[in-house]
Amino acid sequence: MSAFSDVRTIAPQQIWNGLTGRTVHGEQLTLSLIELDPESKVPEHSHPNEQVGILISGSMTFRVGDETKELGPGETWIILADVPHSVIAGPDGAVVIEVFAPPRSDWLDIETSAPSPGRWP
């Protein structure tokens, strides 16, 4: 297995309806390029993984615990383990990069699709 990859060759996974991820799993963390369809919704949920991310393009409304914020490109977030959170993508959708620690082992069983062009720069 090579230490290198190209995100364009990573098979996408539909993580939620309207949310596709291209994911790299390490021993201690998961890195994912996530694309959200316009106005898609990620329902409130929580998980034992700490989650850190940055919005690359588009916009979204992010709720973490009791705090809600409209985010634009370049803005970041930190979600501690087990904190409820939800997202609504903006009218043009969104592209984000997120890191999870420990790794998202629950994503290992999600079916993949054939690699295809994405909406990232």
C-alpha positions as CSV (number, residue, x, y, z in Angstrom):
1,M,0.0,0.0,0.0
2,S,1.4,3.4,-1.0
3,A,1.6,6.3,1.4
4,F,0.2,8.6,-1.3
5,S,-3.1,8.9,-3.1
6,D,-5.1,11.4,-5.3
7,V,-8.5,12.4,-4.0
8,R,-9.9,12.1,-7.5
9,T,-9.2,8.4,-7.4
10,I,-10.8,7.7,-4.0
11,A,-14.1,6.0,-4.3
12,P,-16.9,8.2,-2.9
13,Q,-19.2,7.0,-0.2
14,Q,-22.7,8.3,0.5
15,I,-22.4,9.1,4.2
16,W,-25.9,10.7,4.5
17,N,-28.5,11.6,1.9
18,G,-27.0,14.5,0.0
19,L,-23.5,14.1,1.6
20,T,-20.7,12.3,-0.2
21,G,-17.3,11.6,1.4
22,R,-13.9,10.6,0.0
23,T,-12.1,9.2,2.9
24,V,-8.6,8.2,4.0
25,H,-8.2,6.2,7.1
26,G,-5.1,6.3,9.2
27,E,-4.3,4.4,12.4
28,Q,-5.2,7.3,14.6
29,L,-7.6,9.4,12.5
30,T,-9.8,9.7,9.5
31,L,-9.5,12.5,6.9
32,S,-12.4,13.1,4.6
33,L,-13.2,15.5,1.7
34,I,-17.0,15.9,2.0
35,E,-19.4,17.4,-0.6
36,L,-22.8,18.5,0.5
37,D,-25.6,18.9,-2.1
38,P,-27.4,22.3,-2.2
39,E,-29.7,22.7,0.8
40,S,-29.0,19.1,2.0
41,K,-29.5,18.4,5.7
42,V,-27.4,16.3,8.1
43,P,-29.7,15.5,11.0
44,E,-28.7,15.9,14.6
45,H,-26.3,13.2,15.7
46,S,-23.3,12.6,17.8
47,H,-20.4,10.1,17.8
48,P,-17.4,9.2,20.0
49,N,-15.0,10.9,17.6
50,E,-13.6,14.4,17.9
51,Q,-14.3,16.3,14.7
52,V,-12.4,19.2,13.2
53,G,-13.2,20.8,9.9
54,I,-12.8,23.7,7.5
55,L,-15.2,24.9,4.8
56,I,-13.5,25.1,1.4
57,S,-16.4,26.4,-0.7
58,G,-20.1,27.1,-0.5
59,S,-21.9,27.8,2.7
60,M,-23.7,26.0,5.5
61,T,-25.5,26.5,8.8
62,F,-23.8,24.4,11.5
63,R,-25.2,23.7,14.9
64,V,-22.8,22.4,17.5
65,G,-24.4,21.8,20.9
66,D,-26.3,25.0,21.7
67,E,-24.3,27.2,19.3
68,T,-25.4,27.8,15.6
69,K,-23.4,29.7,13.0
70,E,-23.6,30.4,9.3
71,L,-20.2,29.5,7.8
72,G,-18.4,30.6,4.7
73,P,-15.2,29.5,3.0
74,G,-12.2,29.4,5.4
75,E,-14.2,29.1,8.6
76,T,-13.5,26.2,10.9
77,W,-15.2,24.1,13.6
78,I,-14.3,21.8,16.5
79,I,-16.8,19.2,17.8
80,L,-15.8,17.3,20.9
81,A,-16.7,13.7,21.3
82,D,-20.4,13.0,21.9
83,V,-21.6,16.6,21.3
84,P,-24.8,16.7,19.2
85,H,-24.5,18.6,16.0
86,S,-26.3,19.1,12.6
87,V,-25.8,20.9,9.3
88,I,-27.8,22.5,6.6
89,A,-25.9,23.2,3.4
90,G,-26.4,26.6,1.6
91,P,-28.0,27.1,-1.8
92,D,-24.8,26.2,-3.7
93,G,-23.9,23.3,-1.5
94,A,-20.6,23.0,0.3
95,V,-17.2,21.3,0.2
96,V,-15.5,20.7,3.5
97,I,-12.4,18.9,4.8
98,E,-12.9,17.1,8.1
99,V,-10.6,15.1,10.4
100,F,-12.0,12.6,13.0
101,A,-10.1,11.0,15.9
102,P,-10.2,8.2,16.6
103,P,-10.9,6.9,13.1
104,R,-14.5,6.6,11.8
105,S,-14.5,2.8,11.8
106,D,-18.3,3.0,11.3
107,W,-17.6,4.4,7.8
108,L,-15.5,1.3,6.7
109,D,-18.7,-0.7,5.9
110,I,-20.4,2.1,3.8
111,E,-20.6,1.1,0.2
112,T,-18.5,3.0,-2.3
113,S,-19.2,4.2,-5.8
114,A,-16.9,4.5,-8.8
115,P,-14.5,7.5,-8.6
116,S,-15.9,10.6,-10.3
117,P,-15.1,14.3,-10.6
118,G,-16.1,16.3,-7.6
119,R,-17.0,19.9,-6.8
120,W,-13.8,20.8,-5.1
121,P,-11.3,23.2,-6.6
